[in-house]
Amino acid sequence: MQVAPAELEAALLTHSEIADCAVVPILSERSGELPKAFVVRTDTDEGKALTQDQVIHFVDGIVADYKRIAEVEFIDEIPKSAAGKILRRVLRDRAQGE
């Protein structure tokens, strides 16, 4: 099943403690590819305390089962081009390098 990263990003951005995010595919032996979210927390105390499980559970309540996020990585800033587009290639390379 295909999952549009923009749909998951829109769902993530409805969380009050998520300042920015991007979703990229990661390889999975069982499923082929699964979504991984890169999340920038807000500067609030609640944002700093936000966990991977909380983010995954939040998105699970919004999207269909096959669109569930498999992993969450917290980063300081989403890499973007001068025009403001998300540099997904940079994030995919980062996800595969782990």
Buried (B, 14 or more C-beta within 10 A) or exposed (E): EEBEBEBBBBBBEEBEBBBBBBBBBBEEEEEEEBBBBBBBBBEEEEBEEBEBEBBBEBBBEBBEEEBBBBBBEBBEEBBEEEEEEBEBEBBBEBBEEE
